[in-house]
Amino acid sequence: MSRPVTVACLQTRPMPDFETALAEALSLAEQAVADGADLLALPEYCGGLLSSEGRFAPPAAEEDSHLVVQGLREFAARHSVDVLIGSVAVTGQGQKYRNRSLYVDKSGEVLGRYDKIHLFDVNLSATEQYRESDSVEPGGDCVTVDSRFGRVGLSVCYDLRFAHLYRLQSQNGAEILMIPAAFAATTGRAHWHILQRARAIENGAFVVAPCAVGPVDGGGEAYGHSVIVEPWGTVLADGGTEAGVVIAQIDLDLVAETRARVPSLSHDRPYSVPGRKRAVA
């Protein structure tokens, strides 16, 4: 018995506005559907991205009126495919926005929302620094979604470096870990593939990681190399450095098989840290 799903990462370029972002996303989505995809996954800031002196400044709107969100929901319903909207900037109550990922089912309904928890505040060099927290209000919820294929864990980009988030999702039954990104080219070359494979291996889960590719208006460059990784850590598909569709068929029964071989998700034990009273789980 198997549970096959054809997954496509849409490797889009960072676009400066809703209209161009949606046009590129829909063009690649049409190609993915023609290739037989059941589940489409887009990168972080697939609704548009700009930067200014290390400060993220994407176009933002309320979710209900967001042109890219509505366009992709309509596409999902029209073609009966599930769509991960990697992330878009959603306005909040104050001056900052939420970096929000949405999982949309084949009827166009939003099954789950995740607001990025870990924000990209880093100093890569004297000339390359980022302060996502200047613009973004962080989320605080670990989110899994019950899709028609299986349980899916939601995250965004820099979350990749925080392994405990994915372990919690996996111990909550997640079989696919979604990690959409606009990963910086500098860190991507050093860390992208090894971290994606590590998240798959340590959780016995599929990783689907669509990543934007190319320069960002205002400064910065996204790494590309969208990947689909199976639970033993093998990279099934890699998008390279050009915009396009990255597609692979996965079998979700492989998750249970892998977790039975190495049942580490059930082997966590509490332990104490010298000098602290509270036990760590």
Backbone bond lengths (Angstrom), bond angles and torsions (degrees), N, CA, C in turn:
res aa  C-N    CA-C-N  psi(-1)  N-CA   C-N-CA  omega(-1)  CA-C   N-CA-C  phi
1 M - - - 1.464 - - 1.526 109.70 -
2 S 1.332 117.05 141.87 1.452 120.16 179.05 1.526 109.57 -139.64
3 R 1.319 115.32 162.68 1.469 122.60 177.72 1.523 107.84 -128.11
4 P 1.332 117.14 76.37 1.466 119.79 -175.20 1.533 112.35 -77.20
5 V 1.309 115.12 142.61 1.467 122.74 174.62 1.524 106.93 -139.96
6 T 1.323 117.57 130.16 1.457 120.96 174.81 1.523 108.71 -93.99
7 V 1.321 115.09 116.08 1.468 122.40 -173.76 1.527 109.47 -109.25
8 A 1.319 116.27 137.46 1.462 121.36 176.79 1.521 110.34 -126.97
9 C 1.318 116.36 126.67 1.466 121.63 169.09 1.526 107.86 -91.28
10 L 1.319 116.29 128.62 1.463 121.08 177.14 1.528 107.57 -96.18
11 Q 1.321 116.42 104.68 1.465 121.19 -175.68 1.531 108.91 -87.34
12 T 1.320 114.67 88.73 1.458 121.57 -177.84 1.526 111.09 -90.28
13 R 1.326 115.08 164.14 1.460 121.32 174.69 1.534 109.78 -93.88
14 P 1.347 118.50 150.36 1.458 119.83 175.22 1.527 110.27 -63.32
15 M 1.317 117.16 122.70 1.453 122.46 -177.42 1.530 110.67 -111.81
16 P 1.337 118.00 150.51 1.461 119.65 -172.72 1.527 115.08 -82.79
17 D 1.343 118.53 -11.20 1.466 119.50 -175.44 1.522 110.27 -150.34
18 F 1.330 115.35 167.80 1.463 121.50 -177.62 1.526 111.96 -58.44
19 E 1.318 116.34 -45.59 1.464 120.59 -171.34 1.532 112.16 -63.01
20 T 1.332 116.72 -48.02 1.462 119.09 -178.98 1.524 111.12 -71.49
21 A 1.336 116.80 -34.35 1.462 120.26 177.78 1.526 110.52 -63.49
22 L 1.329 116.48 -45.52 1.458 120.01 -178.94 1.527 110.83 -67.32
23 A 1.321 117.60 -39.86 1.460 120.70 -179.23 1.524 110.97 -60.66
24 E 1.334 117.39 -45.13 1.464 118.98 179.45 1.525 111.37 -67.50
25 A 1.337 116.59 -41.44 1.463 119.80 179.83 1.522 111.30 -60.91
26 L 1.318 117.66 -44.76 1.460 120.75 -178.11 1.527 111.86 -68.12
27 S 1.326 116.80 -35.99 1.457 119.91 178.02 1.522 111.11 -61.96
28 L 1.335 117.14 -45.86 1.458 120.74 179.05 1.527 111.17 -71.20
29 A 1.334 116.78 -33.85 1.463 120.07 178.13 1.524 111.03 -63.37
30 E 1.312 117.52 -40.63 1.473 121.27 177.04 1.526 110.34 -60.28
31 Q 1.327 115.92 -42.31 1.468 120.51 178.99 1.524 110.50 -63.39
32 A 1.344 117.20 -42.88 1.460 121.25 -178.72 1.526 111.61 -64.24
33 V 1.326 116.57 -41.57 1.468 120.62 178.59 1.529 109.88 -64.33
34 A 1.320 116.41 -41.25 1.466 120.16 178.04 1.526 111.60 -62.07
35 D 1.340 116.43 -28.06 1.462 121.46 178.94 1.529 112.39 -86.43
36 G 1.343 116.72 1.20 1.461 120.68 174.41 1.507 116.61 94.90
37 A 1.338 118.41 16.66 1.462 120.87 -177.69 1.530 111.71 -69.41
38 D 1.339 115.11 140.68 1.464 122.56 174.38 1.518 111.73 -97.61
39 L 1.329 115.95 -29.00 1.461 122.90 -175.09 1.525 108.22 -134.16
40 L 1.325 116.78 122.14 1.457 122.69 179.33 1.526 108.66 -107.27
41 A 1.325 117.07 138.96 1.459 121.30 -179.50 1.524 109.62 -130.50
42 L 1.323 115.68 127.07 1.468 121.82 -179.34 1.522 110.69 -107.46
43 P 1.352 117.51 161.37 1.462 121.16 -176.35 1.538 113.79 -76.27
44 E 1.312 113.25 174.07 1.465 122.01 169.36 1.531 108.99 -60.11
45 Y 1.324 115.56 145.21 1.472 122.62 179.69 1.525 111.97 53.38
46 C 1.350 115.62 36.00 1.465 118.86 176.97 1.525 111.39 -70.39
47 G 1.319 117.29 -8.14 1.462 121.52 175.18 1.512 113.92 -88.95
48 G 1.344 116.37 4.60 1.461 120.97 -179.67 1.512 111.10 123.91
49 L 1.334 116.29 144.24 1.458 120.98 -179.57 1.518 110.98 -150.63
50 L 1.328 114.80 131.03 1.459 124.24 171.62 1.527 107.27 -132.68
51 S 1.330 116.66 159.48 1.456 120.04 174.00 1.520 109.35 -140.96
52 S 1.322 114.15 161.49 1.461 120.31 177.88 1.514 108.68 -150.36
53 E 1.326 116.33 110.01 1.460 122.60 178.74 1.528 111.47 52.90
54 G 1.335 115.87 44.98 1.460 121.12 178.03 1.511 114.67 82.83
55 R 1.308 117.14 -1.77 1.470 120.93 179.70 1.519 109.10 -100.47
56 F 1.324 116.86 126.34 1.457 120.78 179.21 1.523 109.72 -73.67
57 A 1.321 115.49 134.39 1.464 120.52 -177.19 1.524 110.17 -141.37
58 P 1.342 117.82 59.70 1.462 119.87 -178.99 1.528 111.26 -74.81
59 P 1.331 117.44 158.29 1.469 118.90 171.09 1.519 108.80 -63.44
60 A 1.316 116.99 139.23 1.463 121.58 -175.35 1.524 110.43 -133.03
61 A 1.326 115.44 153.87 1.459 121.63 176.79 1.512 108.23 -158.85
62 E 1.325 117.01 164.84 1.453 120.38 172.71 1.524 108.99 -64.21
63 E 1.316 116.63 147.15 1.465 119.97 -175.27 1.530 112.26 -56.72
64 D 1.321 117.43 -43.45 1.464 120.82 -175.22 1.522 113.20 -65.48
65 S 1.327 116.69 -22.03 1.466 119.74 -178.52 1.532 112.02 -116.52
66 H 1.315 117.29 12.49 1.467 121.85 -176.71 1.528 109.21 -74.98
67 L 1.321 117.32 119.56 1.460 122.29 -174.82 1.526 111.91 -58.37
68 V 1.323 117.79 -43.14 1.462 121.03 -176.88 1.528 110.58 -71.05
69 V 1.312 117.41 -42.78 1.467 120.55 177.60 1.521 110.46 -59.56
70 Q 1.323 116.62 -47.86 1.466 119.49 -178.07 1.529 111.38 -66.15
71 G 1.334 116.61 -39.65 1.456 120.21 179.58 1.523 112.36 -63.51
72 L 1.324 117.13 -39.51 1.459 120.69 -179.55 1.524 111.64 -76.29
73 R 1.315 117.43 -32.81 1.470 119.66 174.63 1.532 110.08 -64.34
74 E 1.303 116.58 -41.96 1.472 119.80 178.28 1.519 111.17 -64.92
75 F 1.321 116.88 -38.57 1.467 120.70 177.99 1.530 110.14 -62.63
76 A 1.324 116.89 -45.39 1.461 120.94 -179.68 1.522 111.10 -57.71
77 A 1.327 116.47 -45.45 1.462 120.39 -179.27 1.522 111.61 -68.45
78 R 1.317 117.02 -38.37 1.469 120.99 -177.30 1.525 111.47 -67.86
79 H 1.336 117.20 -33.53 1.465 120.84 -175.49 1.530 112.89 -108.27
80 S 1.329 117.55 1.02 1.471 122.23 179.84 1.526 112.07 55.20
81 V 1.334 115.83 48.33 1.460 121.50 175.92 1.532 108.81 -125.78
82 D 1.327 115.67 152.42 1.456 120.09 172.60 1.522 108.66 -83.67
83 V 1.336 116.35 146.19 1.464 121.43 -177.97 1.524 109.56 -133.95
84 L 1.329 116.65 125.86 1.455 121.07 167.25 1.521 107.66 -91.11
85 I 1.328 116.97 113.44 1.463 121.35 172.82 1.521 105.50 -83.91
86 G 1.334 115.53 99.35 1.461 121.38 -168.21 1.509 113.91 -45.80
87 S 1.317 117.15 -56.09 1.460 121.65 164.23 1.519 109.84 -171.17
88 V 1.321 113.82 153.04 1.461 123.05 173.47 1.524 107.53 -136.78
89 A 1.318 115.88 160.07 1.463 121.07 176.92 1.532 108.73 -85.61
90 V 1.330 115.24 118.94 1.459 121.59 -178.32 1.523 108.63 -114.30
91 T 1.315 116.44 124.64 1.461 120.43 -178.24 1.521 110.77 -66.23
92 G 1.334 115.20 146.96 1.454 121.70 178.49 1.506 111.26 -117.48
93 Q 1.326 115.38 -154.00 1.457 120.80 -177.85 1.525 112.62 -79.87
94 G 1.326 117.70 -31.07 1.455 120.96 -176.90 1.506 113.16 -105.21
95 Q 1.342 116.28 -150.37 1.455 122.07 -177.48 1.524 112.48 -80.42
96 K 1.327 116.99 -21.40 1.455 120.56 -177.54 1.527 110.76 -92.22
97 Y 1.334 115.51 162.48 1.456 121.00 178.22 1.527 109.40 -114.19
98 R 1.321 115.89 169.17 1.463 122.76 173.61 1.528 109.01 -99.99
99 N 1.320 116.36 136.32 1.460 122.39 174.69 1.531 105.68 -90.89
100 R 1.327 116.84 94.93 1.469 122.02 -164.73 1.519 112.67 -110.05
101 S 1.341 114.91 131.85 1.459 122.88 172.58 1.525 108.51 -103.55
102 L 1.348 116.21 141.65 1.460 120.34 -178.59 1.524 109.80 -131.77
103 Y 1.330 116.00 136.77 1.459 121.04 173.59 1.521 108.20 -103.77
104 V 1.345 115.85 121.91 1.463 123.02 -175.41 1.525 108.56 -113.71
105 D 1.347 116.71 131.87 1.464 118.91 -179.77 1.527 111.02 -88.12
106 K 1.332 116.48 -179.25 1.463 121.47 -172.57 1.519 113.93 -69.73
107 S 1.327 117.44 -9.33 1.464 120.49 174.27 1.522 111.72 -94.43
108 G 1.330 116.45 -2.31 1.459 121.03 -179.21 1.514 114.15 90.08
109 E 1.330 117.17 5.19 1.460 120.84 179.41 1.524 111.09 -85.46
110 V 1.337 116.39 144.05 1.461 121.23 176.86 1.525 108.47 -82.33
111 L 1.340 116.04 113.51 1.468 120.77 179.71 1.527 112.06 -83.61
112 G 1.336 116.78 -28.85 1.451 119.26 -177.10 1.511 112.09 -160.03
113 R 1.328 114.48 151.05 1.464 122.26 178.24 1.521 108.74 -128.43
114 Y 1.317 115.61 141.33 1.456 120.55 176.68 1.515 108.97 -135.94
115 D 1.327 117.32 125.40 1.462 122.40 174.79 1.522 108.73 -97.98
116 K 1.324 116.10 124.85 1.470 122.83 -174.86 1.527 111.13 -50.20
117 I 1.323 115.28 128.01 1.465 120.93 -177.48 1.526 111.97 -87.25
118 H 1.316 116.35 -51.55 1.465 121.20 -173.37 1.527 109.99 -94.57
119 L 1.320 116.99 121.74 1.458 122.02 -172.32 1.531 111.19 -102.26
120 F 1.334 114.31 144.29 1.460 123.07 -169.77 1.528 110.25 -83.01
121 D 1.330 115.81 84.25 1.467 123.06 175.97 1.529 107.16 -111.71
122 V 1.329 117.33 94.97 1.464 120.83 -172.11 1.519 110.62 -138.98
123 N 1.328 114.76 158.95 1.461 122.72 176.11 1.525 108.28 -121.66
124 L 1.318 116.68 90.01 1.456 120.31 -175.76 1.520 112.14 -76.42
125 S 1.326 116.60 -29.35 1.466 122.07 176.63 1.520 107.11 -165.49
126 A 1.325 115.66 -179.43 1.461 119.46 178.78 1.520 111.90 -64.42
127 T 1.338 116.90 -23.34 1.460 120.68 -176.76 1.532 113.20 -111.17
128 E 1.335 117.66 -8.36 1.468 120.00 -178.83 1.527 109.58 -124.50
129 Q 1.314 114.40 98.66 1.454 121.91 -179.51 1.523 109.00 -132.21
130 Y 1.335 115.78 146.99 1.465 121.01 -178.70 1.520 109.64 -132.48
131 R 1.329 115.98 143.58 1.455 121.90 178.70 1.526 108.72 -137.28
132 E 1.322 115.89 75.88 1.465 119.17 -178.84 1.523 111.34 -62.81
133 S 1.334 117.01 -30.74 1.462 119.81 -177.77 1.529 112.66 -67.81
134 D 1.335 117.81 -15.31 1.459 119.74 174.80 1.526 111.31 -65.65
135 S 1.347 116.47 -25.67 1.454 120.77 -174.40 1.525 114.03 -115.53
136 V 1.329 115.89 -23.56 1.472 120.09 -167.08 1.521 111.41 -113.94
137 E 1.308 115.11 135.94 1.456 122.52 171.48 1.534 107.53 -91.37
138 P 1.337 118.95 122.37 1.465 119.72 -175.08 1.525 112.64 -73.56
139 G 1.313 114.66 153.11 1.451 120.21 171.34 1.514 110.44 -84.91
140 G 1.329 116.72 -177.99 1.459 119.64 -178.69 1.514 113.96 -145.94
141 D 1.336 118.01 10.66 1.458 121.12 -175.70 1.521 111.68 -116.69
142 C 1.327 116.28 133.84 1.465 122.68 169.96 1.523 106.78 -81.71
143 V 1.339 117.02 123.99 1.465 121.10 -170.11 1.522 111.43 -120.37
144 T 1.329 115.82 128.58 1.462 122.02 166.99 1.523 108.25 -122.56
145 V 1.323 115.70 151.60 1.459 123.01 -175.34 1.524 109.12 -126.49
146 D 1.321 116.53 134.85 1.463 120.79 174.17 1.521 108.70 -89.72
147 S 1.334 115.90 97.75 1.457 121.30 178.42 1.524 109.55 -89.75
148 R 1.312 117.10 174.93 1.468 120.85 177.70 1.526 111.92 -69.60
149 F 1.332 116.90 -15.23 1.460 120.63 179.68 1.524 111.81 -92.66
150 G 1.308 116.67 -34.67 1.454 123.00 -175.97 1.516 108.86 161.19
151 R 1.311 116.21 -175.83 1.468 119.77 -177.92 1.534 110.00 -81.01
152 V 1.328 114.91 136.39 1.459 123.27 -173.91 1.531 109.38 -122.34
153 G 1.330 116.85 134.62 1.456 121.75 175.16 1.522 110.39 -99.14
154 L 1.332 116.21 134.54 1.467 121.63 -177.73 1.523 110.99 -104.72
155 S 1.324 115.40 139.40 1.465 122.24 175.97 1.512 107.50 -159.04
156 V 1.347 117.23 176.69 1.458 121.18 -179.77 1.533 110.09 -145.67
157 C 1.307 116.30 121.70 1.468 126.26 165.06 1.529 114.96 46.89
158 Y 1.329 118.50 -102.71 1.463 122.67 -172.90 1.521 112.13 -59.77
159 D 1.342 117.79 -21.49 1.463 120.97 172.64 1.517 111.48 -53.24
160 L 1.330 117.52 -27.13 1.454 123.19 -178.00 1.521 112.53 -50.64
161 R 1.332 117.16 -30.67 1.462 121.64 -176.06 1.531 112.93 -83.14
162 F 1.325 118.43 -0.01 1.460 121.99 -175.12 1.530 108.35 -116.50
163 A 1.338 114.04 86.38 1.461 121.03 -169.16 1.519 113.14 -61.01
164 H 1.323 117.67 -29.31 1.463 120.06 -176.66 1.523 112.28 -63.86
165 L 1.336 118.22 -28.36 1.461 120.88 178.23 1.528 110.16 -62.09
166 Y 1.319 116.85 -44.87 1.463 121.29 -177.64 1.524 111.42 -73.76
167 R 1.301 116.56 -32.04 1.471 118.93 176.56 1.527 110.09 -65.47
168 L 1.318 116.71 -42.24 1.462 120.10 177.84 1.522 110.53 -62.66
169 Q 1.334 117.12 -43.72 1.463 120.54 177.64 1.531 110.75 -60.44
170 S 1.321 116.15 -44.69 1.461 120.69 -177.16 1.522 111.48 -68.30
171 Q 1.323 117.35 -39.82 1.462 119.75 176.44 1.530 110.98 -68.15
172 N 1.321 115.89 -17.25 1.470 121.35 173.79 1.522 111.35 -92.16
173 G 1.331 117.78 10.07 1.456 122.09 172.57 1.506 116.80 100.45
174 A 1.337 119.19 3.79 1.465 120.33 -179.02 1.524 110.44 -64.82
175 E 1.328 115.71 132.22 1.462 122.47 177.57 1.527 111.97 -106.63
176 I 1.330 116.12 -25.48 1.466 122.21 175.60 1.519 107.76 -120.76
177 L 1.325 116.69 126.15 1.459 122.30 176.11 1.522 107.83 -103.12
178 M 1.325 116.00 115.01 1.455 121.95 179.72 1.524 109.36 -90.70
179 I 1.347 116.39 124.52 1.468 120.41 -178.34 1.528 109.52 -132.75
180 P 1.335 117.87 68.79 1.462 120.65 177.24 1.526 110.11 -67.94
181 A 1.328 116.29 147.59 1.462 119.25 -173.00 1.520 111.72 -153.07
182 A 1.333 113.62 160.47 1.463 122.47 161.46 1.530 104.45 -125.34
183 F 1.327 115.49 57.95 1.460 123.86 -169.95 1.517 110.40 -60.27
184 A 1.325 116.48 133.35 1.465 120.42 179.60 1.527 110.01 -60.87
185 A 1.316 116.47 138.60 1.463 120.71 -178.27 1.529 111.52 -59.43
186 T 1.318 117.44 -36.17 1.470 121.39 -178.28 1.516 111.42 -60.92
187 T 1.320 116.84 -51.48 1.464 120.53 -179.87 1.520 111.13 -77.82
188 G 1.322 117.08 -27.45 1.458 120.24 179.21 1.512 112.28 -60.51
189 R 1.324 115.78 -45.36 1.468 119.64 -179.22 1.528 111.26 -60.75
190 A 1.328 116.77 -32.08 1.463 120.64 -176.66 1.526 113.10 -88.57
191 H 1.331 117.75 -37.60 1.459 119.53 -163.75 1.526 116.68 -127.11
192 W 1.324 119.40 -17.78 1.466 121.67 -169.32 1.532 112.98 -56.18
193 H 1.309 117.49 -57.26 1.460 119.84 -173.87 1.522 112.11 -66.21
194 I 1.312 117.41 -42.52 1.462 119.18 -176.27 1.529 111.12 -67.39
195 L 1.328 117.79 -36.73 1.458 119.92 178.89 1.526 111.44 -70.48
196 Q 1.325 117.78 -39.63 1.463 119.77 178.05 1.524 110.66 -63.07
197 R 1.312 116.78 -44.64 1.467 120.21 179.30 1.528 110.83 -65.16
198 A 1.319 117.00 -37.13 1.468 119.97 178.73 1.520 111.25 -63.76
199 R 1.335 117.34 -43.52 1.471 119.37 179.63 1.528 110.87 -62.78
200 A 1.333 117.17 -36.90 1.462 120.16 177.60 1.527 110.77 -67.59
201 I 1.320 116.67 -47.17 1.461 121.13 -175.15 1.521 111.84 -65.84
202 E 1.320 117.45 -48.57 1.461 119.10 -172.98 1.526 112.48 -70.72
203 N 1.347 117.05 -17.12 1.464 120.51 -180.00 1.522 113.31 -112.12
204 G 1.326 118.07 -3.86 1.456 120.64 -177.37 1.517 111.67 56.72
205 A 1.336 116.39 42.54 1.464 121.93 -174.11 1.523 110.31 -128.60
206 F 1.330 115.67 158.69 1.458 119.99 168.18 1.523 108.56 -75.52
207 V 1.320 115.90 141.84 1.461 122.79 172.43 1.519 108.15 -113.99
208 V 1.320 115.73 128.06 1.461 122.12 174.27 1.528 106.36 -118.82
209 A 1.332 116.13 112.88 1.464 121.18 -170.53 1.527 111.13 -129.72
210 P 1.339 117.38 83.96 1.464 120.12 174.91 1.525 109.97 -75.06
211 C 1.327 116.81 132.65 1.467 120.42 -178.50 1.521 110.09 -128.70
212 A 1.307 115.96 134.32 1.462 120.84 174.80 1.525 109.36 -62.23
213 V 1.346 115.57 160.02 1.452 119.11 -177.78 1.527 110.26 -138.99
214 G 1.340 115.90 136.63 1.453 120.52 174.24 1.513 114.26 106.57
215 P 1.341 116.29 178.03 1.463 121.40 -175.50 1.517 113.24 -68.89
216 V 1.339 114.16 151.02 1.461 122.84 176.21 1.520 108.35 -105.26
217 D 1.334 117.03 130.02 1.461 119.85 176.40 1.529 109.70 -58.36
218 G 1.336 116.05 124.61 1.453 120.96 -178.93 1.509 113.85 101.85
219 G 1.338 116.85 -9.67 1.461 120.37 177.77 1.513 112.97 125.58
220 G 1.326 115.21 141.94 1.455 121.24 -179.23 1.515 111.51 106.22
221 E 1.324 116.00 163.74 1.459 122.06 179.74 1.511 109.02 -149.35
222 A 1.330 116.66 132.41 1.460 121.76 177.57 1.523 110.02 -88.92
223 Y 1.333 115.80 145.40 1.464 122.40 -166.84 1.526 114.28 -79.20
224 G 1.310 118.58 -29.96 1.463 119.45 -172.20 1.513 111.34 76.12
225 H 1.344 116.79 -143.83 1.465 122.04 -179.16 1.532 112.00 54.95
226 S 1.330 116.75 44.47 1.463 119.79 171.74 1.524 108.40 -52.64
227 V 1.334 116.39 136.29 1.458 119.23 -177.02 1.521 111.82 -130.94
228 I 1.330 114.13 151.03 1.450 123.30 168.56 1.521 105.63 -121.48
229 V 1.339 116.31 121.89 1.461 122.11 -172.60 1.522 109.27 -121.36
230 E 1.337 117.11 135.96 1.463 119.84 179.25 1.533 109.95 -89.83
231 P 1.357 117.96 167.32 1.470 120.58 -168.97 1.523 116.26 -62.39
232 W 1.326 118.24 -21.58 1.461 120.45 177.82 1.520 111.66 -85.58
233 G 1.346 116.74 -4.74 1.456 121.38 175.12 1.505 115.63 104.26
234 T 1.332 118.29 1.05 1.455 121.03 179.02 1.522 110.83 -76.81
235 V 1.320 117.41 133.05 1.462 122.25 176.04 1.523 108.04 -80.78
236 L 1.332 116.13 115.24 1.462 121.13 -178.16 1.522 112.25 -82.43
237 A 1.325 116.53 -29.43 1.469 120.67 -178.51 1.517 109.19 -155.71
238 D 1.341 115.97 145.90 1.467 122.60 -178.81 1.527 107.52 -139.61
239 G 1.319 116.63 126.84 1.458 121.55 -173.85 1.508 116.02 -79.97
240 G 1.323 118.80 -7.36 1.452 119.39 179.73 1.526 112.54 65.04
241 T 1.324 115.56 -146.34 1.473 119.79 -169.82 1.527 113.79 -119.18
242 E 1.327 117.22 21.71 1.455 120.69 176.96 1.521 109.65 -125.63
243 A 1.324 116.22 151.77 1.457 120.07 174.76 1.527 109.67 -61.53
244 G 1.334 116.64 144.13 1.460 119.33 179.64 1.506 111.99 163.65
245 V 1.323 115.49 -167.55 1.462 123.11 -177.69 1.524 109.35 -109.62
246 V 1.317 116.04 131.76 1.460 123.23 178.49 1.516 106.35 -115.64
247 I 1.337 118.49 117.96 1.455 120.43 -169.25 1.528 111.25 -131.15
248 A 1.344 115.30 144.61 1.469 120.65 176.14 1.519 108.30 -157.10
249 Q 1.317 115.34 149.23 1.466 119.67 172.20 1.527 108.31 -94.54
250 I 1.328 115.51 130.77 1.457 121.02 178.20 1.523 108.89 -116.52
251 D 1.321 116.52 156.44 1.458 122.62 176.98 1.522 107.90 -120.98
252 L 1.327 116.72 109.05 1.456 120.69 -173.72 1.525 113.15 -67.66
253 D 1.331 118.46 -17.37 1.461 119.11 174.47 1.527 111.57 -63.97
254 L 1.333 116.37 -19.19 1.464 120.23 178.66 1.529 111.50 -66.84
255 V 1.328 117.54 -23.44 1.464 120.68 179.05 1.528 110.30 -64.94
256 A 1.329 117.46 -52.23 1.461 120.78 179.52 1.529 111.05 -62.01
257 E 1.323 116.51 -38.87 1.458 120.51 179.25 1.525 110.97 -62.51
258 T 1.339 116.45 -44.41 1.460 120.87 -178.53 1.523 110.80 -68.48
259 R 1.319 117.14 -41.28 1.464 120.38 -179.69 1.524 111.54 -69.03
260 A 1.319 117.94 -26.07 1.461 120.36 174.89 1.527 110.62 -72.81
261 R 1.335 116.89 -34.36 1.465 120.89 179.41 1.527 111.31 -69.84
262 V 1.325 115.49 -44.12 1.477 120.99 178.82 1.532 106.91 -129.05
263 P 1.358 117.46 89.41 1.467 120.67 -173.14 1.528 113.94 -83.80
264 S 1.325 116.53 47.12 1.466 119.88 -173.18 1.529 112.86 -66.92
265 L 1.341 117.85 -22.72 1.463 119.18 179.77 1.521 111.88 -64.66
266 S 1.327 116.77 -20.74 1.466 120.51 178.98 1.521 112.22 -101.45
267 H 1.324 117.32 5.98 1.461 121.03 -175.26 1.521 113.70 -104.94
268 D 1.319 118.74 4.79 1.464 119.60 176.78 1.525 110.31 -59.97
269 R 1.306 115.86 139.38 1.461 121.71 177.29 1.521 109.19 -130.34
270 P 1.331 117.01 144.90 1.466 118.97 176.47 1.521 110.23 -68.90
271 Y 1.303 116.17 149.21 1.454 120.17 176.85 1.518 108.63 -150.46
272 S 1.304 116.36 157.96 1.457 121.38 -179.49 1.517 109.81 -104.14
273 V 1.302 114.76 157.44 1.454 121.97 176.22 1.521 107.48 -111.48
274 P 1.334 118.48 122.86 1.467 119.79 -179.62 1.533 111.73 -51.61
275 G 1.321 115.80 132.07 1.461 120.54 179.53 1.515 113.84 91.50
276 R 1.339 116.66 -5.49 1.449 120.31 177.07 1.521 109.35 -120.96
277 K 1.305 116.12 146.90 1.460 120.79 -178.62 1.522 111.81 -87.04
278 R 1.319 116.52 -31.18 1.466 120.28 -172.93 1.520 110.40 -80.98
279 A 1.318 116.14 131.97 1.451 120.92 175.49 1.517 109.65 -72.66
280 V 1.321 115.98 148.52 1.449 122.20 179.07 1.518 107.97 -106.88
281 A 1.341 117.79 129.96 1.450 120.64 -179.33 1.510 110.24 -87.62
